[in-house]
Amino acid sequence: MKTTYEVHSNLMLDQVQRYAKAESDAVESRMENRLSSMLQKAQAEKIIESRRQAEATQAVADKLEGTTERFHAEVEELKTRMKELEDKAAFPPALPRTPRTGDSTVGKLSDSEKDIASAIVGHLNDLAKQQQRAQDEQTDRIATRVQAELRRALTVASSPTAPPVQPVSSRNAESKSMPRKPKVLSRRSDKLERTIAQAQKEVKRRSELAARRFDTALHG
């Protein structure tokens, strides 16, 4: 025959086990629901961010294409102007002069006129070099600016913003808000104490496991 103390101990043990299982199941269910909600929200935000980055990248590409076309048009215009200047320098107009006494080669350039023509050609060449340098510098600036815009536009797509993880303090607060355990007898057997401690450890273990699953799924 079991004593009254043993009967109460068995009843208390069964009650603690049922409470521990119900508490653990409730914690796991809440964590799974929260995990599912957070993952859905993170996926939606990731899709929106990906679309925004794609639109920004396309806008930069369109801007780059327009800049390239405009740059090529300016280059062609400069080439045309340079060609005209070179043609004018290669065939300078005949300068009128008074033929010297005994000079039968009328129409030829004198030494001073040749010097003037040579100086003009040299000046035109210097202008062409300056224009070429300015053109190269402008090309480098445009390329650098476009590359910077592309890098800035493509950086965020590779690392989407993850939703904030619930801090540990809020989890502790949530654990504190759970219903209190039923009152037990003041005198407990060693078996009952071990069962209660084991049930508490099981609840803690399953809570930590659910939290790790949440963090892993969120950052994985």
C-alpha positions in Angstrom: 0.0 0.0 0.0 1.2 3.4 -0.9 1.4 6.0 1.7 -0.4 9.3 1.5 2.9 11.1 0.9 3.8 8.8 -2.0 0.4 9.4 -3.5 0.8 13.1 -3.3 4.3 12.9 -4.7 3.2 10.9 -7.7 0.3 13.3 -8.3 2.7 16.3 -8.0 5.2 14.6 -10.3 2.6 13.9 -13.0 1.3 17.5 -12.7 4.8 18.9 -13.1 5.5 16.8 -16.1 2.3 17.8 -17.8 3.0 21.5 -17.1 6.5 21.2 -18.4 5.4 19.6 -21.6 2.6 22.1 -22.1 5.0 25.0 -21.4 7.7 23.6 -23.8 5.1 23.0 -26.6 3.8 26.6 -26.2 7.3 28.1 -26.3 8.2 26.1 -29.4 4.9 27.0 -31.1 5.3 30.7 -30.5 8.9 30.6 -31.7 8.0 28.8 -34.9 5.2 31.2 -35.6 7.5 34.2 -35.0 10.2 32.6 -37.1 7.8 32.1 -40.0 6.5 35.7 -39.8 10.0 37.2 -39.6 11.2 35.1 -42.6 8.2 36.1 -44.7 8.8 39.7 -43.8 12.6 39.4 -44.6 11.9 37.7 -47.9 9.4 40.5 -48.9 11.9 43.2 -48.0 14.7 41.4 -49.9 12.5 41.2 -53.0 11.7 44.9 -52.8 15.4 45.9 -52.2 16.4 43.7 -55.2 13.9 45.4 -57.4 15.1 48.8 -56.2 18.7 47.9 -56.8 17.9 46.6 -60.3 16.1 49.8 -61.2 19.0 51.9 -59.9 21.5 49.8 -61.8 19.4 50.1 -65.0 19.2 53.9 -64.5 23.0 54.1 -64.1 23.5 52.0 -67.2 21.2 54.2 -69.2 23.0 57.3 -68.0 26.3 55.7 -68.9 25.1 54.9 -72.3 23.8 58.4 -72.9 27.1 59.9 -71.6 29.1 57.5 -73.9 27.1 58.5 -76.9 27.5 62.2 -76.1 31.2 61.7 -75.6 31.6 60.0 -78.9 29.7 62.8 -80.6 32.0 65.4 -79.0 35.1 63.4 -80.1 33.9 63.2 -83.7 33.3 67.0 -83.6 36.8 67.6 -82.3 38.3 65.4 -85.0 36.4 67.2 -87.7 37.6 70.6 -86.4 41.2 69.3 -86.1 41.1 68.1 -89.6 39.9 71.5 -90.8 42.7 73.2 -88.9 45.3 70.8 -90.3 44.1 71.4 -93.8 44.3 75.1 -93.4 47.8 74.9 -91.9 49.0 72.6 -94.7 48.0 75.0 -97.4 48.5 78.6 -96.1 47.3 81.4 -98.5 49.9 83.1 -100.6 51.1 86.3 -99.0 51.6 89.3 -101.3 55.1 90.6 -101.5 57.2 92.8 -103.6 59.8 90.9 -105.6 63.4 91.8 -104.8 65.7 93.1 -107.4 67.0 90.3 -109.6 64.5 87.7 -108.1 62.8 85.9 -110.9 60.9 83.4 -108.7 57.7 85.5 -108.1 55.1 83.7 -105.9 57.6 81.8 -103.7 57.6 82.3 -99.9 60.4 84.3 -98.4 62.3 83.1 -95.3 60.3 85.3 -93.0 57.0 84.1 -94.5 58.1 80.5 -94.1 59.0 81.2 -90.4 55.5 82.7 -89.9 53.8 79.7 -91.5 56.0 77.3 -89.5 55.0 79.2 -86.3 51.3 79.0 -87.2 51.6 75.2 -87.7 53.5 74.8 -84.4 50.8 76.8 -82.6 48.0 74.7 -84.2 49.8 71.5 -83.1 50.1 72.8 -79.5 46.4 73.6 -79.6 45.7 70.1 -80.8 47.8 68.5 -78.0 46.0 70.7 -75.4 42.6 69.6 -76.7 43.7 66.0 -76.7 44.9 66.2 -73.1 41.6 67.9 -72.0 39.7 65.3 -73.8 41.6 62.5 -72.1 41.1 64.1 -68.7 37.4 64.5 -69.3 37.2 60.8 -70.3 39.0 59.7 -67.1 36.7 61.8 -65.0 33.6 60.4 -66.6 34.8 56.8 -66.3 35.7 57.3 -62.6 32.4 58.8 -61.8 30.4 56.1 -63.6 32.4 53.3 -62.0 31.8 54.9 -58.5 28.0 55.1 -59.3 28.0 51.4 -60.4 29.8 50.3 -57.3 27.5 52.2 -55.0 24.4 50.9 -56.8 25.6 47.2 -56.8 26.9 47.1 -53.2 23.6 46.8 -51.3 22.2 44.0 -53.6 24.9 41.6 -52.4 24.1 42.3 -48.7 20.4 42.8 -48.0 19.3 44.2 -44.7 18.1 41.6 -42.3 15.3 42.2 -39.8 16.5 42.9 -36.2 16.8 39.8 -34.0 14.7 39.8 -30.8 17.1 40.7 -28.0 17.7 38.3 -25.2 16.2 40.7 -22.6 12.8 40.6 -24.4 13.0 36.8 -24.5 13.6 36.8 -20.7 10.7 39.2 -20.2 8.5 36.9 -22.3 9.6 33.9 -20.2 8.8 35.9 -17.0 5.3 36.6 -18.4 4.4 32.9 -18.5 1.9 31.6 -16.0 3.3 30.6 -12.6 3.9 27.0 -11.8 1.4 25.4 -9.5 2.3 25.4 -5.8 3.9 22.2 -4.6 4.1 20.7 -1.2 6.6 22.1 1.2 8.2 18.6 1.6 9.4 17.0 -1.6 11.1 13.7 -2.1 14.5 13.5 -3.9 12.8 11.9 -6.9 10.3 14.8 -7.2 13.1 17.4 -6.9 15.1 15.7 -9.6 12.0 15.4 -11.9 11.2 19.1 -11.4 14.8 20.1 -12.2 14.9 17.8 -15.2 11.7 19.3 -16.5 13.0 22.8 -16.0 16.2 21.9 -17.9 14.1 20.4 -20.7 12.1 23.6 -21.0 15.2 25.7 -21.1 16.9 23.4 -23.6 13.9 23.4 -26.0 13.6 27.2 -25.7 17.3 27.7 -26.5 17.0 25.2 -29.4 14.1 27.2 -30.8 16.0 30.4 -30.4 19.0 29.0 -32.2 16.8 27.7 -35.0 15.3 31.2 -35.3 18.7 32.9 -35.4 20.1 30.4 -37.9 17.2 30.6 -40.2 17.3 34.4 -40.0 21.0 34.8 -40.8 21.5 31.6 -42.9 
